[in-house]
Amino acid sequence: MSTNSTTRMTLDELRAKRARGEKSATDWARVDALTDADIERAMRDDPDWAEWIDVDWSKAEVVVPTTKKSISIRLDEDVIDFFKATGKGYQTRMNAILRHYVREQQSNKS
């Protein structure tokens, strides 16, 4: 793996770069040549993937964020503490769990 850091740029910066004729530094031919086994081996060697490597992704789904509506809600303190202890984004995780519950209830009615 490369030791270079990730470069971040806005969409406007990317468009300007392309307009100047600058190309991606990514070796796409090398990427295209990777087999599934090569990718899995690289993932197993990557410490950032350690907790995710054996996750069953077969039921994963793309979630397009929707507009959120701000409300006031009263929840048990231990529930709030549990989710806050999971770190930044706890409200998003709470929403995902509620969304899953709603979908399950809707599918059970069908």
Phi, psi and chi 1 to 4 in degrees:
 res  aa     phi    psi   chi1   chi2   chi3   chi4
   1 MET       -  151.5  -68.9 -149.1  161.2      -
   2 SER   -74.6  147.7  171.9      -      -      -
   3 THR   -96.5    2.7   57.8      -      -      -
   4 ASN   -67.4  147.9  -64.2  -22.8      -      -
   5 SER   -81.6  162.0   61.6      -      -      -
   6 THR   -73.8  137.2  -58.1      -      -      -
   7 THR  -100.0  129.0  -58.3      -      -      -
   8 ARG  -108.4  140.6  -64.0  179.3 -170.9  -93.9
   9 MET  -151.9  155.9   62.4  179.5   65.1      -
  10 THR   -79.1  167.3   66.0      -      -      -
  11 LEU   -61.3  -39.8 -178.9   56.9      -      -
  12 ASP   -62.6  -41.3  -70.8  -22.5      -      -
  13 GLU   -64.5  -40.0  -69.5  169.2  -27.4      -
  14 LEU   -64.0  -44.5  179.9   59.7      -      -
  15 ARG   -62.6  -39.1  -74.4 -179.7  175.1  152.2
  16 ALA   -65.1  -40.5      -      -      -      -
  17 LYS   -62.1  -44.8 -174.1  175.6  178.4  177.5
  18 ARG   -66.4  -37.2  -73.4 -170.5  176.5  166.6
  19 ALA   -63.3  -31.3      -      -      -      -
  20 ARG   -79.4   -3.7  -68.8 -170.6  -57.4  -92.1
  21 GLY    87.4    8.0      -      -      -      -
  22 GLU   -73.9  138.9  -64.9 -178.6   43.0      -
  23 LYS  -108.1  164.5  -58.5 -131.3  177.1 -173.1
  24 SER   -64.6  143.5  170.2      -      -      -
  25 ALA   -84.2   -2.6      -      -      -      -
  26 THR   -73.0  134.7  -58.9      -      -      -
  27 ASP   -85.4   84.8 -178.4   -3.7      -      -
  28 TRP   -66.0  -28.5  -70.1  110.8      -      -
  29 ALA   -64.1  -40.6      -      -      -      -
  30 ARG   -66.1  -41.3 -175.0  179.4   69.8   79.3
  31 VAL   -63.2  -46.0  172.7      -      -      -
  32 ASP   -62.6  -28.3  -71.2  -20.3      -      -
  33 ALA   -80.5  -12.0      -      -      -      -
  34 LEU   -65.5  135.3  -69.3  172.1      -      -
  35 THR   -90.1  167.8   65.3      -      -      -
  36 ASP   -58.8  -37.7  -72.8  -11.9      -      -
  37 ALA   -65.1  -40.0      -      -      -      -
  38 ASP   -61.4  -43.1  -65.6  -27.3      -      -
  39 ILE   -66.1  -44.7  -66.0  168.3      -      -
  40 GLU   -63.5  -40.3 -175.9  169.1  -20.1      -
  41 ARG   -62.1  -43.4 -169.8  168.6   30.5  -95.3
  42 ALA   -63.6  -39.4      -      -      -      -
  43 MET   -64.7  -43.0  -70.4  166.8   55.1      -
  44 ARG   -65.2  -28.2  -70.3 -159.3 -178.6  -83.4
  45 ASP   -83.6  -11.2  -68.8  -18.1      -      -
  46 ASP   -93.4  115.6 -175.1  -16.4      -      -
  47 PRO   -62.9  -23.0   17.4  -25.6      -      -
  48 ASP   -68.6  -19.8  -68.6  -23.1      -      -
  49 TRP   -96.4   -3.2  -90.3   96.2      -      -
  50 ALA   -50.2  -46.8      -      -      -      -
  51 GLU   -83.8   -6.6   65.0 -178.1  -75.8      -
  52 TRP  -110.5  -11.6  -56.6  104.6      -      -
  53 ILE   -61.0  -36.0 -165.3   69.5      -      -
  54 ASP  -102.3   15.4  -66.1  -42.8      -      -
  55 VAL   -71.4  137.8  171.5      -      -      -
  56 ASP   -81.1  103.9  177.2   10.2      -      -
  57 TRP   -87.9    2.9  -64.4  100.9      -      -
  58 SER   -63.7  -24.7   64.8      -      -      -
  59 LYS  -102.7    7.3  -66.3 -177.7 -179.0  176.0
  60 ALA   -66.1  148.3      -      -      -      -
  61 GLU  -139.0  148.9   57.8 -174.8   79.1      -
  62 VAL   -74.6  130.8  174.8      -      -      -
  63 VAL  -117.1  116.3  177.6      -      -      -
  64 VAL   -90.2  121.5  178.7      -      -      -
  65 PRO   -58.6  138.8  -18.8   28.9      -      -
  66 THR  -108.2  167.8   58.5      -      -      -
  67 THR   -65.6  133.2  -56.2      -      -      -
  68 LYS   -93.3  151.3  -57.0  -75.6 -167.5 -103.7
  69 LYS  -117.3  124.6 -177.1  175.0 -177.2  178.9
  70 SER   -77.9  130.3 -179.4      -      -      -
  71 ILE  -136.3  169.0   64.2  165.2      -      -
  72 SER  -108.3  130.0  175.3      -      -      -
  73 ILE  -138.3  142.9 -175.1  172.3      -      -
  74 ARG  -103.3  123.7  -65.7 -176.5 -178.9  -85.0
  75 LEU  -126.3  157.0  -60.0  170.6      -      -
  76 ASP   -62.3  141.9  -66.3  -23.6      -      -
  77 GLU   -59.5  -39.4 -171.6  172.2   -7.9      -
  78 ASP   -66.9  -31.2   61.0  -35.2      -      -
  79 VAL   -67.1  -47.0  171.4      -      -      -
  80 ILE   -61.5  -45.6  -64.3  169.1      -      -
  81 ASP   -59.5  -42.0  -68.6  -17.3      -      -
  82 PHE   -58.9  -50.9  172.5   83.7      -      -
  83 PHE   -68.6  -39.4  -80.0   96.4      -      -
  84 LYS   -61.3  -34.7  -80.5 -171.2  172.0 -177.8
  85 ALA   -66.9  -18.1      -      -      -      -
  86 THR   -80.3   -5.6   64.0      -      -      -
  87 GLY   101.5 -171.8      -      -      -      -
  88 LYS   -55.8  140.1 -175.1  177.7  176.6 -177.6
  89 GLY    91.0   14.2      -      -      -      -
  90 TYR   -63.1  -33.3   73.6   92.8      -      -
  91 GLN   -68.0  -35.7  -70.4  177.3  -26.3      -
  92 THR   -64.4  -41.2  -59.8      -      -      -
  93 ARG   -65.6  -39.0  -76.9 -173.1  -68.7  -76.9
  94 MET   -61.8  -42.2  -68.4  172.3   80.1      -
  95 ASN   -63.2  -41.4 -171.9   74.0      -      -
  96 ALA   -63.0  -39.2      -      -      -      -
  97 ILE   -67.0  -42.3  -70.2  167.6      -      -
  98 LEU   -64.4  -40.6  -70.6  168.5      -      -
  99 ARG   -61.5  -43.6  176.7  172.3  -59.2  -75.5
 100 HIS   -59.8  -43.6  176.7   75.6      -      -
 101 TYR   -60.3  -45.3  176.6   81.6      -      -
 102 VAL   -60.8  -45.4  167.4      -      -      -
 103 ARG   -63.2  -40.6  -73.8 -174.2  178.5  157.4
 104 GLU   -63.3  -42.2  -72.0  -65.0  -46.2      -
 105 GLN   -65.2  -40.6  -66.0  -57.1  -54.3      -
 106 GLN   -66.8  -38.4  -70.7  170.8  -22.5      -
 107 SER   -71.9  -28.6   68.8      -      -      -
 108 ASN   -71.7  -24.4  -71.4  -20.2      -      -
 109 LYS   -78.0  -21.1  -72.2 -178.4 -179.9  178.0
 110 SER   -76.9      -  -60.5      -      -      -
